[in-house]
């Protein structure tokens, strides 16, 4: 089979790469990360103008009609320069939850603002002691007339600047049951929301939120009561593939930057890239990156074909990206010597970003266990 990108996808990658080359040098990125929002509003507006925010969405909701391969092409380029704008959290994850929900009135009301970039959304799902299990929801939603009262706490909600939050809460069932989970959209400035801003390892900003008797109208529920889990699981699987594409982009940068450094840094009168032991380590970095790229293509195909094994393919992709992403980043730091962890070079930033990607929705050990359970039990 031919797994090469289509002409349109090549043009899209080239367009993204050109913009990032002009606007995302390491010093430019550092300035963006350190501002109050944690990303550039100007860049976000440019993403909208260039149509990138429309890519994942179907034409029915005003999108470009792209698929996971198109989104991954963009995310891989983002990974090469560590883009901090909330494309993944607001568009690929939360945006798709809205676009694919069964509440047509809510979609009609919200999607134009999401696609234009005017509204940023974030998915609030992670709870203490959840073990990264999507079905673990202890937050509750109790019906009162035509509204619900939400009570609970969510941790590390990505994009602290989001103005709409999608909150998973339980309307029925026990704490780990897949049935009985509902999904609500809430204004981030609602006075019943108590937020604590935290800065993550990779410099991005997130929120810990607590809500007590948070009143949400029934019209702001994304699915029928208790039926949100299948939507969440489907969107999260696809979003994880896009996230792994970002990781593959970061890994590609690291092995190329390390090889280039090896051809310029001299020790004992010769470049260190001429040392056979170091050559072997650089080849291992390349091979690990290409293995993850192959698994990425496999997972994309599984989603496009709606394969019965798509959950397995996504799990093994996430597990291997978590394992090899950290390994490649640590090798890059070591082969750069002391320079690898100084502000003079961005290598340390890639290590921190890949460690964060590993932990999103569970680390490599968790996804390896999930793959084994699906494959062999």
Secondary structure, DSSP 4 states (H G I P E B T S, - for coil): ---SPPHHHHHHHHHHHHHHHHH--HHHHHHHHTSSSSS-HHHHHHHHHTTGGGTTS-GGGTS----HHHHHHHHHHHHHHT--STIIIIIIIIIHHHHTSS-HHHHHHHHHHHHHTSS-EEEE---TT-TT-TT----EEEEETTEEEEEEEEEEEE-TT-SEEEEEEESSS-TT-STTEEEEEEETT-TTEEEEEEE-TTS-EEEEEEEEEEEEEGGGBSSSTTB-HHHHHHHHHHHHHHHHHHHHHHHHHHHHHHHHHHTT-EETTEEGGG-HHHHHHHHHHHHHHHHHHHHHHHHHHHHHTT-TTHHHHHHHHHHHHHHHHHHHHHHHHHHTGGGGGSTTSSHHHHHHHHHHHHHTTS-HHHHHHHHHHHHH-
